[in-house]
């Protein structure tokens, strides 16, 4: 069974602090996605990681991929309230460019002033 | 450039009824995927259409069916609705490495 596990599932952090969300997956893949979802809204694409060692940064968020460890991380630097949302990682298992994504359960992030 | 669009936004049906949801992909995108997102869960892949054919299918019963038209737009049909079909249904279109999601249709089955 294909599994994508995120931890933590809930994260409450103070503004200005740093934290990392972890995404483990069970089968070899070299294509991993991170999405953000605000309450009642759709998914917003944050990062697409396509190869081992890939690192991408946008503002206070940085994502990395280790395909050998089957692990991706989403690092949050100096959190601000606007980052409060649910973050999902998703893995494309079915081959390059198949776009059949298996999602984790999501990490609900609350940034407290 | 309009993004992925879906209609309707919200829908309320009763058990046993049938429903059709619609999706228009981003301009230039030829692959459309459908996902079901139950409350508090991650999206689950239903199926994918490419060149008007179902190319891949997730673990969903035959009550879930779809169609893709020559202009790449797509429909998701669900027959014999169950209470458990209540969810946010997301359509995504794909090009290159990224999958773009539409705003979703919130289906409530009473």
HADDOCK unambig.tbl for C-alpha pairs under 7 A between the chains (distance, minus, plus):
assign (segid A and resid 41 and name CA) (segid B and resid 103 and name CA) 6.43 0.50 0.50
assign (segid A and resid 42 and name CA) (segid B and resid 101 and name CA) 6.68 0.50 0.50
assign (segid A and resid 42 and name CA) (segid B and resid 102 and name CA) 6.45 0.50 0.50
assign (segid A and resid 42 and name CA) (segid B and resid 103 and name CA) 4.79 0.50 0.50
assign (segid A and resid 42 and name CA) (segid B and resid 104 and name CA) 6.26 0.50 0.50
assign (segid A and resid 43 and name CA) (segid B and resid 101 and name CA) 5.94 0.50 0.50
assign (segid A and resid 45 and name CA) (segid B and resid 100 and name CA) 6.98 0.50 0.50
assign (segid A and resid 48 and name CA) (segid B and resid 98 and name CA) 6.89 0.50 0.50
assign (segid A and resid 97 and name CA) (segid B and resid 97 and name CA) 6.58 0.50 0.50
assign (segid A and resid 99 and name CA) (segid B and resid 99 and name CA) 6.93 0.50 0.50
assign (segid A and resid 100 and name CA) (segid B and resid 45 and name CA) 6.67 0.50 0.50
assign (segid A and resid 101 and name CA) (segid B and resid 45 and name CA) 6.64 0.50 0.50
assign (segid A and resid 102 and name CA) (segid B and resid 44 and name CA) 6.80 0.50 0.50
assign (segid A and resid 103 and name CA) (segid B and resid 42 and name CA) 5.60 0.50 0.50
assign (segid A and resid 103 and name CA) (segid B and resid 43 and name CA) 6.21 0.50 0.50
assign (segid A and resid 103 and name CA) (segid B and resid 44 and name CA) 6.99 0.50 0.50
assign (segid A and resid 104 and name CA) (segid B and resid 42 and name CA) 5.86 0.50 0.50
assign (segid A and resid 105 and name CA) (segid B and resid 41 and name CA) 5.31 0.50 0.50
assign (segid A and resid 105 and name CA) (segid B and resid 42 and name CA) 4.67 0.50 0.50
assign (segid A and resid 106 and name CA) (segid B and resid 42 and name CA) 6.14 0.50 0.50
